[in-house]
Amino acid sequence: VVSGIIGKSKFCFDIWGDAVNVASRMESSGEPKCTQITIDIYNHLRDEDTCKFNPRANVDIKGKGKFQTYITPKYEYNNDPASPEGRLHVERPSILETLV
């Protein structure tokens, strides 16, 4: 990843690079209410007790080709403010949901 400040009168910080492009493509080719990850991330997290990932068929990532990806179970927002889970209800907790 490369980062920098761009602009002449109004400055803005931005990042560019392959990792940024892959992350964007993973998000746009994912499913609603799920987190899609590459096999590299899956290999780092697969042994975590709290992580559950379901394999997907190879996904065609624009400009990159076919990727083996994994996806988290879907979650739903709970509209009941009195709910012990708060507003987010997760079918199975995972390490990724602790970051939300």
Secondary structure as UniProt FT lines:
FT   STRAND          2..6
FT   STRAND          12..16
FT   HELIX           18..28
FT   TURN            32..33
FT   STRAND          36..38
FT   HELIX           39..45
FT   TURN            46..47
FT   TURN            49..50
FT   STRAND          54..55
FT   STRAND          59..61
FT   TURN            62..64
FT   STRAND          65..67
FT   STRAND          69..71
FT   STRAND          75..77
FT   TURN            81..82
FT   TURN            84..87
FT   STRAND          88..90
FT   TURN            95..96
FT   HELIX           97..99
//
